[in-house]
């Protein structure tokens, strides 16, 4: 790779097929299987996107990280031996779309089978005491022995050299993994599952309508996983707490799965639209018409941003506005493609994915607000009746809502919300202050905060509910790692709860 546009400190290495250039490879990154079957130009483009995404992510944890590429895999090398740094590198790669597996490996020049067995035993012997095992070998290149011969030789050596309980080829307690790539031996110490999918940014962008419940964040994640750069569109129906909550979940998805791609968070004030619906439209038609108004605005924003598709979290028959008939009527307001990744899923499936990707707690704690609640909502809307009702609606209200919309690069949300506020940002904890770590529990566990001050762990989605538990005479500093969510919350807590709050951003 020519290293064009790489951040300072990142060295990109083109690894030759023999693989013997570098002495201590740490990670082997396996592409998503569908990338491997693409034509050469398409495959090269996908892999380039994946390398660029890793360049953007990994230097945060190790500025001297080295990334190399071969036709069927990437190599990531670090000189760091800090377990916390290694864990963060693994976590970042495992949340990067386009990656199926991340293998922690020990790399050695390939010698005879006795040497192979010795190198494997050095990694696996401590794990085999009293357990059954099976050896799995993958080969790439020409060798004087088959994979099965390697497995038998290594298995026999491990039986002799360890206190293993024996070999169990069908249901082993420990799977011993190794790969022979030309004249290089990789002993796989650990295998980590990635999300699969395509690298973010490798496919066309989309505009996702996000409300912060269970469904729309999962739908947004699925488009990001499939390689689409996903912008976020939020309609403000009322309530600043709800808007803050939706910004948080969008930020979370972007930080964890978005590979630092440049995307927008667009907020559209819809309170006047709701008020007009409540006074001018029949009760039974309001849900369908509200969705049509949202799609009209989304369509105009997408046209301006040159985006071909919209994304929603709708699922057939989950609520009254989501029957097939109603969805068909809703979609008539736009010629733009409307993607619904969750269209045939069950709520249990959606909640399970939300749990897996870390957005379940956001949804469970989201201060939802809805200004349109029909008593008898229609489930079989008729286009003619809906259009007749819309003739009572003042469409200039949509023009005003669109003109008042705010487009903010997602990494600048905190700066937008702090305009005019007096929240102080400090790089060191103040004496006598309590640091409140508001990161997601997964992040807290991965990299515990080390400071010489009292620390409270309160995830940001619980912060406002638990704010009343805090001593109003005390002094607090919010910490979130990136400094964005802590800024969002500090101003709101100071204003709504009267707390003495600053931001800790080392």
Buried (B, 14 or more C-beta within 10 A) or exposed (E): BEEEEBEEEBEBBEBEEEBBEBEEBBBBBBBBEBBBEBEEEEBEBBBBBBBBBBBBBBBBBBEEBBBBBBEEBBBBBBEBEEEEBBBBBBBBBBBBBBBBBBBBBBBBEBEEBEEBBBBBBEBBBEBBEEBBBBBBBEBBEEBEBEBEEBBBBBBBBBBEBBEBBEBBEEEBBBEBBBBBBBBBBBBBBEBBEBBBBBBBBBBEBBBBBBBBBBBBBBBBBBBBBBBBBBBBBBBBBEBBBBBBBBBBBBBBBBBBBBBBBEBBBBBBBBBBBBEBBEEBBBBBBBBBBBBBBBBBBBBBBBEEEEBEBBBBBBBEEBEBBBBEBBBEBBBEBBEBEBBBBBBEBEEEEBBBBBEEBBBBBBBEBBBEBEBBEBEEBBBEBEEEBBBEBBEEBEEEBBEEBBEEBBBBEBBEBBEBBBEEEEBEBEEEBBEEBBBBBBBBEEBBEBBEBEBEBEBEBBBBBBBBEEBEEBEEEEBBBBBBBBBBBBBBBBBBBBEEBEBBBBBBBE
